[in-house]
Amino acid sequence: MPKEDPGDDVKVEILFGEPILVAAGLNSRWARRRRIGLAELVDEAWILPPRDNLVGQLVAEFFHVRGLPYPKNGVCGGLQLNDSLIATARYLGFYSRWADTDVPRLY
């Protein structure tokens, strides 16, 4: 949900929740691990949404509530760039659970 009040003329209702998941390429060293703490990943290369939009705010909150800094090693891009860079096994990215289930994810 956006943090700012949408105003009296807008009714806000949450229809369903979409957990944010971390995704890694099939050949990534992270894809072979079973349990990974987010703190282990902070210094990795990331594909990140712009921090000034709603998704970027959610990702920033994802790190903040875990007491972690926002990753410094990141690039911004759309879904195609996101998928392409994750496939190189050098980058990590974010997906919501409803996204394609064939994408390897770190839980």
SEKOL-124548 format. One record per residue (C-alpha): residue in three letters; residue number from 1; x, y, z. Coordinates in Angstrom, 1 decimal. Layout:
N
<res:Ala; n:NUM; X:X; Y:Y; Z:Z>
...
END
This chain:
107
<res:Met; n:1; X:0.0; Y:0.0; Z:0.0>
<res:Pro; n:2; X:1.2; Y:3.5; Z:-0.7>
<res:Lys; n:3; X:2.2; Y:5.3; Z:2.5>
<res:Glu; n:4; X:0.4; Y:8.5; Z:1.4>
<res:Asp; n:5; X:-3.3; Y:8.9; Z:2.0>
<res:Pro; n:6; X:-5.1; Y:8.5; Z:-1.3>
<res:Gly; n:7; X:-7.9; Y:10.9; Z:-0.2>
<res:Asp; n:8; X:-11.6; Y:10.7; Z:0.7>
<res:Asp; n:9; X:-12.7; Y:10.0; Z:-2.9>
<res:Val; n:10; X:-10.7; Y:6.7; Z:-3.1>
<res:Lys; n:11; X:-11.6; Y:3.5; Z:-1.3>
<res:Val; n:12; X:-8.6; Y:1.2; Z:-0.7>
<res:Glu; n:13; X:-9.1; Y:-2.5; Z:-0.2>
<res:Ile; n:14; X:-6.5; Y:-5.2; Z:-0.2>
<res:Leu; n:15; X:-7.6; Y:-8.0; Z:-2.5>
<res:Phe; n:16; X:-4.7; Y:-10.4; Z:-1.9>
<res:Gly; n:17; X:-1.1; Y:-10.3; Z:-0.7>
<res:Glu; n:18; X:1.8; Y:-11.1; Z:-3.0>
<res:Pro; n:19; X:5.0; Y:-12.1; Z:-1.1>
<res:Ile; n:20; X:8.2; Y:-10.7; Z:-2.5>
<res:Leu; n:21; X:10.7; Y:-13.4; Z:-3.3>
<res:Val; n:22; X:14.4; Y:-13.2; Z:-4.3>
<res:Ala; n:23; X:15.2; Y:-14.8; Z:-7.6>
<res:Ala; n:24; X:18.6; Y:-16.2; Z:-8.8>
<res:Gly; n:25; X:19.6; Y:-17.8; Z:-12.2>
<res:Leu; n:26; X:19.9; Y:-21.5; Z:-12.5>
<res:Asn; n:27; X:23.7; Y:-21.4; Z:-12.6>
<res:Ser; n:28; X:24.0; Y:-19.0; Z:-9.7>
<res:Arg; n:29; X:25.9; Y:-20.2; Z:-6.6>
<res:Trp; n:30; X:22.8; Y:-19.1; Z:-4.6>
<res:Ala; n:31; X:20.4; Y:-21.3; Z:-6.5>
<res:Arg; n:32; X:22.1; Y:-24.5; Z:-5.2>
<res:Arg; n:33; X:21.7; Y:-23.5; Z:-1.5>
<res:Arg; n:34; X:18.6; Y:-24.5; Z:0.5>
<res:Arg; n:35; X:18.5; Y:-21.8; Z:3.2>
<res:Ile; n:36; X:19.9; Y:-18.3; Z:2.7>
<res:Gly; n:37; X:19.6; Y:-15.3; Z:5.0>
<res:Leu; n:38; X:18.9; Y:-12.0; Z:3.3>
<res:Ala; n:39; X:21.9; Y:-10.6; Z:5.1>
<res:Glu; n:40; X:24.2; Y:-12.9; Z:3.0>
<res:Leu; n:41; X:22.9; Y:-11.3; Z:-0.2>
<res:Val; n:42; X:23.1; Y:-7.6; Z:0.6>
<res:Asp; n:43; X:26.5; Y:-7.1; Z:-1.1>
<res:Glu; n:44; X:25.6; Y:-9.1; Z:-4.2>
<res:Ala; n:45; X:24.7; Y:-7.6; Z:-7.6>
<res:Trp; n:46; X:21.0; Y:-6.8; Z:-7.8>
<res:Ile; n:47; X:18.4; Y:-5.7; Z:-10.3>
<res:Leu; n:48; X:16.3; Y:-3.2; Z:-8.3>
<res:Pro; n:49; X:13.2; Y:-1.2; Z:-9.0>
<res:Pro; n:50; X:13.5; Y:2.6; Z:-8.7>
<res:Arg; n:51; X:13.3; Y:3.6; Z:-5.1>
<res:Asp; n:52; X:10.8; Y:6.4; Z:-5.8>
<res:Asn; n:53; X:8.0; Y:4.1; Z:-7.0>
<res:Leu; n:54; X:5.7; Y:1.8; Z:-5.1>
<res:Val; n:55; X:7.6; Y:-1.4; Z:-5.9>
<res:Gly; n:56; X:10.9; Y:0.3; Z:-5.0>
<res:Gln; n:57; X:9.5; Y:1.4; Z:-1.7>
<res:Leu; n:58; X:8.3; Y:-2.2; Z:-1.0>
<res:Val; n:59; X:11.8; Y:-3.6; Z:-1.8>
<res:Ala; n:60; X:13.4; Y:-0.9; Z:0.5>
<res:Glu; n:61; X:11.0; Y:-1.9; Z:3.3>
<res:Phe; n:62; X:11.9; Y:-5.6; Z:2.6>
<res:Phe; n:63; X:15.5; Y:-4.8; Z:3.7>
<res:His; n:64; X:14.6; Y:-2.2; Z:6.3>
<res:Val; n:65; X:12.3; Y:-4.5; Z:8.4>
<res:Arg; n:66; X:15.2; Y:-7.0; Z:8.5>
<res:Gly; n:67; X:17.6; Y:-4.4; Z:9.8>
<res:Leu; n:68; X:19.6; Y:-4.4; Z:6.5>
<res:Pro; n:69; X:20.8; Y:-1.6; Z:4.3>
<res:Tyr; n:70; X:19.5; Y:-1.2; Z:0.8>
<res:Pro; n:71; X:21.9; Y:-2.9; Z:-1.6>
<res:Lys; n:72; X:24.5; Y:-0.6; Z:-3.1>
<res:Asn; n:73; X:25.4; Y:-2.9; Z:-6.0>
<res:Gly; n:74; X:22.3; Y:-2.6; Z:-8.2>
<res:Val; n:75; X:21.0; Y:-1.6; Z:-11.5>
<res:Cys; n:76; X:17.5; Y:-0.5; Z:-12.4>
<res:Gly; n:77; X:15.5; Y:-2.0; Z:-15.3>
<res:Gly; n:78; X:12.3; Y:-3.4; Z:-16.5>
<res:Leu; n:79; X:11.1; Y:-7.1; Z:-16.5>
<res:Gln; n:80; X:13.0; Y:-8.1; Z:-19.6>
<res:Leu; n:81; X:16.3; Y:-6.7; Z:-18.3>
<res:Asn; n:82; X:15.5; Y:-8.3; Z:-14.9>
<res:Asp; n:83; X:15.0; Y:-11.7; Z:-16.5>
<res:Ser; n:84; X:18.1; Y:-11.4; Z:-18.7>
<res:Leu; n:85; X:20.4; Y:-10.3; Z:-16.0>
<res:Ile; n:86; X:19.2; Y:-12.9; Z:-13.5>
<res:Ala; n:87; X:19.8; Y:-15.6; Z:-16.2>
<res:Thr; n:88; X:23.5; Y:-14.6; Z:-16.4>
<res:Ala; n:89; X:23.7; Y:-16.0; Z:-12.8>
<res:Arg; n:90; X:25.6; Y:-12.8; Z:-11.7>
<res:Tyr; n:91; X:22.5; Y:-10.9; Z:-10.5>
<res:Leu; n:92; X:19.7; Y:-11.4; Z:-8.1>
<res:Gly; n:93; X:16.2; Y:-9.9; Z:-8.5>
<res:Phe; n:94; X:12.8; Y:-9.7; Z:-7.0>
<res:Tyr; n:95; X:9.5; Y:-11.4; Z:-8.1>
<res:Ser; n:96; X:6.2; Y:-11.7; Z:-6.5>
<res:Arg; n:97; X:5.0; Y:-15.3; Z:-5.8>
<res:Trp; n:98; X:2.4; Y:-15.1; Z:-8.7>
<res:Ala; n:99; X:5.2; Y:-14.7; Z:-11.3>
<res:Asp; n:100; X:6.3; Y:-17.7; Z:-13.4>
<res:Thr; n:101; X:6.9; Y:-20.6; Z:-11.1>
<res:Asp; n:102; X:9.8; Y:-21.9; Z:-13.3>
<res:Val; n:103; X:12.0; Y:-19.1; Z:-12.2>
<res:Pro; n:104; X:14.4; Y:-20.4; Z:-9.5>
<res:Arg; n:105; X:13.9; Y:-18.5; Z:-6.2>
<res:Leu; n:106; X:15.6; Y:-18.1; Z:-2.9>
<res:Tyr; n:107; X:13.1; Y:-18.3; Z:-0.1>
END
